[in-house]
Amino acid sequence: MGQHILPGNPPIEVTLRRSAQARRISLRVSALDGRVTLTLPKGLPEREALDFARSKQDWLAGHLADRQPEVAVAPGALLPVEGQMLRVEAGSGRRVTAAGDSLLVPGGSAARLQAWLKTLARDRLAAASDRYAAALGQPYARITLRDTRSRWGSCSSSRGLSYSWRLIMAPPEVLNYVAAHEVAHLEQMNHSPAYWAIVARLMPDYQTHRNWLRQSGTALHRYRFD
């Protein structure tokens, strides 16, 4: 339906979308990129939706002001790796090396650092998936890494596991929780009480790590490697 600007200080850009499934007006601020989306039911006049958005302008401005800024990964930047904040520094040689509180990156290359993080993520996620799959006696077909924004992991009907490589920036227990969550789907392809009982069997304290993702996971998308 297009873009609209709510005048103010600062002005707020709003994306309007119409949904046949919507029963009421909804206003959403993306925690990932700050995009404001106004969804309205089919048949509702656009002006009513915009009036609703204007009535929420102070709320919108507050949420946008609270967003954490993006971090361009470069020498001098702080980057979480397995839950520990490390300072990126330009290094020599061919390999990324963790030394104390520093990450020594050849030439300070963000691309080289991203590749190293992805490799480390695959190692950690494969080990966790292997461990939980063995505990259930439920083998998986393959592991795929992506940079997904809508979910941290998934399990396909063909028994393929897919994970966000950015989990390597979270504490190890959180990465393990996501692996347990997806491996449990090999036995129960749903979120029924029986499914959650499997997750609890694999990781009794899973709720703590699930809550961490809900509260802090979005911040892992702040880090840009371009």
Helices and strands as residue ranges (DSSP letters): E 2-6, E 12-19, E 26-29, E 36-41, H 46-55, H 57-65, E 71-72, E 78-81, E 84-91, E 97-99, E 102-106, H 110-136, E 142-146, E 153-155, E 160-164, G 165-169, H 172-184, H 193-202, H 206-216, G 217-222, E 223-224
